[in-house]
Each structure stands twice: as structure tokens, then as C-alpha cells.
Amino acid sequence: MSVQAQAPAAAPLHFNNRRDLPLHRLPFIGPVRGRTQFSFWAVPRTGGYAGGNEVGRGLARIYLKHLKQHGRPQGLGALQWIVLDMIGPAAASALTPEQSALRGQVVGFFSELDAWLEVAVCDLEGGLDAQSDKALLALVNAGLRSEECGEEGKS
């Protein structure tokens, strides 16, 4: 009988309610190894494609609820920083002109979306409050624990 080594289980995400800034209390914002500043996407890359999809959907709803409750202080949202940290941190000094242009495009694009999302979550009724933060976080952590392999690219 052969025994396969299993990767260590991802630590469950949790709200960080002791942090001063409401944005920093979100479960996907926090410290990561090798960085001196918080990452805006401190989420384990576990759960396969399907689990990752559930994680992303749950955390998106948590972010939308945050926008509805706290807005964007000083008109500054976090969506652009979330996306940049999702695709991987890069030192601004090490960017090629093309990478710098793409980074600017990402920031501009998602900053604008963030502004419109803030208005939408406050003015539209779409069932955003139907699930509690606790239920959404349970969905996220279940996705992180998903053992699905393969099936990449399906949604």
C-alpha cells in the first residue's frame, strides 16, 4: 500500500477585529511572509479551481458588505490593491515600462469599478445581507479545504 504525502491544511481565514482600520479587519488582508507591509490578498492558494472559485466568491461578498458598511474612506477603495496582490507583488523599481503601464491600467480600472461598486451596494437591493459574515467565512474556509484536483478552467 502506498501512502501519499498530503500538503499541510491551510489555516482558516478569520476577521481581524482588533485592527484599527476597518479595511484591515477583512479576513483576506494581512501579513505574508517576505513582506513588510500587509498584503491585500493574504489568502492560501489551496482548494483547487472549484474551491478557489468558492473562496473568491465568498471573499468578494465580504468585500462588498464592507463597502456597504464603511464606504471608501477619503474616496480611496482597495479593489485595485487587492487585484495587484492577487497577481503577485512586484517592486515598482523592477518593473519594465510595459509592466508599469499595466499596473497603472489595473489601478485605474479597478479604482473606477470600486467607486461604482460602493454606490451600487448602498443603493441596490441584491440580497447582499442575506448571508452573515460568519456564514460567508465558513464557505470561504470550506473552499480552502477542498481537495479537488484537476478540472482546471471550469466554472
N, C-alpha and C positions, 0 to 999 in steps of 0.2 A: 504494500500500500504506500503510495507516495503522498507526502504532505506538502502542500504549497504554503509558502510564507505569505502571510497577509500583511498588507500595509497597516500601520497604526491608524486607529479610528481618529477622525477629525474631531477636535474639541468642539463642542456645540457653541454656537454663537449665542450671545446674550446682550440685552440692553445694558449700557454702562451708565446707570442713573446717577452716579456720583460725580460725573464730569460736569464742569461749569457750563459749557456751551451745549445747548440742546442738540445741535448738529453732531457733536462728538459723542453723544449718548447713543446714536444709532448703532445697531449691532455689527454693521459692516465697516465701521470706521474705527481704526485703532492702530496700535503699534505693529510693525512687522520687522522681522529680523533683517538687519543690514541697513535700516533707515533710521535717521534721527527724528524725522517728523512723522506724524500719523499718516497712514495710508487711507485713502478714501475707498479702498476696496481690499480690506483685510479679511478675505474670505478663502477658506481652504479650497483647493481645486480638486475636490473629490465628488463622487456620486455619479460619474459618467455623464453622458449627454442628457439623458432624461432627468436624472437627479439635479444636474446643473440647471436645467430649464426650470424646474420647480423652485430651486434656490433663487434664481434670478427673478422669477415672477413674484415670489413672496417678498423678497427684499425691495422690489420696485413698489409694491403696495405699501410697505412700511415707509419708504421714502415719500410716497405721495401723501400718506397720512401725516407725516412730519411737515410737509409743505403746507398742508391744510391748517395744521395747528400752529405752526411757528412762522410760516411765510419764509421770505428770503431777506434776512436782516441786511439793511443798507442796500437792498436790491441785488445782493450777491447770492446766487444759488450755488449748489455744489455739483450739479449734474456733470458739468464739464470735467471737474476734478475726479469724479467717480469713473468716468469713461477713460480718462488718461491713465488712472491707476489700474483699471481693468486690462488695458492693452500693454501695460508694463511701464514702470518708471524709467525715465531717461534723463540724464543730466543735460540741462539746456545747453551747456557749453560744448557737449559732444554731438550735438545734432547737426546733420547736413542741412543745407538750405531747404531741400525738399521736405525733410522731417520737421524742420521748424515751421514751414508753411502749413504742413498737415496739422501740426499741433495747434497753430493759430486757427485753422479751419475748425478743428474739433472744439476748441474753446468757444469760438463764436457761435457755431451751430448749436451746441448744447446749452450755452448760456441763454440763447434766444428761446429754445424749447423750454428751459426751466422757467422763464418768465411767463410763458403761456400756460404751462402746467400749473403754476401757482394760481392763476386766475381760474383755470378750469376746475381744479379740485375744490375751490371755495364756492364757485357759482353753479356747478353742475351736480346733480344727484345721480351717482352711478353705483351706489352700494359700497362705497369705499369703507364706510364704517361698519359694514355687516360682519366683518371678522375682527376679533380683538387682536391687539399686538401679540398677545400670548399665543393665540391660535396660528397667526401668521408665522411666528418664530418656530413653532412646532413643525409646521410644514417645511420651513427652510431647513431645520436640523434633520428632518427625515430625508430630505433630498441630499444633504451632505453625507448621510449614512448609506445611501442607495448603493447597492453592489452591482448594478447593471454595468455590463461591459459591452463594447461594440455598439452597434446601432448608431454610430456617429452620423450626424447630419439630419436625423429625423426629428420632426417636431410634432 
